[in-house]
Amino acid sequence: MADAMAAALDDTDRLVQLAAVYGLALRDDERCVEAARRLSPPQRGSLEEEGYLDEVWRYEWRRDQR
């Protein structure tokens, strides 16, 4: 499942890429970090994009707390 999401990072649709980043972050997959950096910053005023990218921050917090 995570490999399918990682493959979606190359999709041309930004929303698909963001959903893939979000899914990887939920699965504690390190690939979400670099992908989120490539997609940042969120489009202005897009709460949806902010929510997807915030999950990467939560992943990093969980990772660093170990």
PECORZI-V780419 format. One record per backbone hydrogen bond with DSSP energy under -1.0 kcal/mol. CO is the residue of the C=O (numbers start at 1). NH is the residue of the N-H. Records with the same first field share a line. If there is no record, write none. Layout:
# PECORZI-V780419
CO: NH  NH
This chain:
# PECORZI-V780419
1: 5
2: 6
3: 7
4: 8
6: 9
7: 10
8: 11
13: 17
14: 18
15: 19
16: 20
17: 21
18: 22
19: 23
20: 24
21: 25
22: 26
23: 27
24: 29
25: 28
29: 32
30: 33
31: 35
32: 36
33: 37
34: 38
35: 39
36: 40
43: 46
45: 47
46: 50
47: 51
48: 52
49: 53
50: 54
51: 55
53: 57
54: 58
55: 59
56: 60
57: 61
58: 62
59: 63
60: 64
61: 65
63: 66
